[in-house]
């Protein structure tokens, strides 16, 4: 089989806009070359290592898999932020699980005392998620083959063959496979879940609908952190691009971007011309004394000694 340079050159141009590339350009360019050629040679699925040595199985052309294989994590800035914001024992919801590139490291981060619930709507991609979780995680994670929306029922999922990770809820003009959809409030009520510490939502523009279906849980957890992808082009599929931000700001949340170098959160004064991950909080995350709510609920050493 003849290997083409065009895919490699295209990806090399792409990663030059990805901030971690400049931490070690030569190493990441070489990884891009090797991964892209392995992908061209693969007749079907391929395997790669990421997230601290975990082994993942992926369909070809999944951009999230490519990023994780090259840089070690899907979003290095977010996993660096987790060291501060996602302590062991946390309850983490992963909406738009893809092949597990958030669910697996989140499972490692929250540990045996915590739990992860990961939702992936597309049946084929869910198969990869299920396989990768079974291979890499140790019992603290639940995976669900469900779409998540504003109300429970059925919806249609459109598959993107050029990038399987960009499968999304079908619009009126798109063909799609019928899949079950659940509102997070309904899901949590049925399973007796009263606490969520962190929700990550990456559903290719359908974020506002997910949030509407989680209104009660978000209200009941005032210190919850919500991470969303912010891509106006995707958001405009389902309405006004500002709809998601307007909803969260109306509920008292503030947007923060996350520094690539150390994972430090920084307030976003405006979303104009911004694209990428946002962490939303009702609290000011940049304060030096900020702690996740879970740590604030735990007794301090002096209090624990007095109780003993």
C-alpha positions, 0 to 999 in steps of 0.5 A: 500500500502506498502511503500518502503524505497529504493526510500527514501534512494536513494534520501537521498544519492542524496541530500547529494551532494546538498549544501543547504542540509547542512544548515539544514540536519535534516529538509531536510532529514525529508522533503525527507522522507515525500515527497517520501512517499507521491509520492509513495502513490499518484495514479497520480499527486501530489501537493506541496508548493514551491517558497514562498508559491505557490502551484504546481501540478506535475507528479510523479518522476519529479526530479525538483519537488522533489528538489523544494519541499524539498528546497523551490526553484528549484535552491536556489543559482540562486534565491538568485542571482536574488535579485541582477541581476533581478530587477522589470521591467525585461524581462525574457525568460524561455527556458525549462519551465518544470512545472513552477519552474522557471517561477513562481518565476521569475514572482514574481521577475520581478513584474507587470512592467516586463514580463516572457515568458516560453516555454515548448515543451512537450504537457503533461508537458506544461499542468502542466506549464499552470495550475501552472502559472494560479494558481500562477501568475498575468498576467505578464507571457506568456506560449508557447507550443513550442520547441526552436531551431536554426530555426522555423519549427517542431522537435520531443520531446522524453519523459523520463518516469523516470523523466518527467522533462528530456524530450528532443529533440529526437536524430536520434535514438530516437522515439519522438512526433512531436512538433512545434519549433521556433527560438527566433529571429523569435518569438521576431520579430513576437511579437515586442520584442526588449529587453531581460534582462535574458534568462534561458536555460535548454533543456537537451543538446540542448542549442547550438541550442537555442543560434544559433536561438537567435543570433540577440537578443543576439547581440542587447542586449549587457548586457543580462544575459544567464543562462545555465545548463552545463551537458557534458553528456546531451550536447554530445547528439547533438555534442561536449560537448564544443560547447555551451561554445565555442559559448558563449565565441566567442560572448564575454561572460564569465562564472560564477558559483553562490555561494549557500550561498548568490547567489554571482557570481564567475568567472569560469576559467575552465569548466573542471570537472564542472557540474551545472548552469552557468550564462554567461555575457559580463561584470564582474559580481563580481565587487562591482559596477556592476548593471543590465542594467535595473537599469543603464538605469533608472534615478538616484534620482538627475536626476529625481528631475532635470527632474521634 
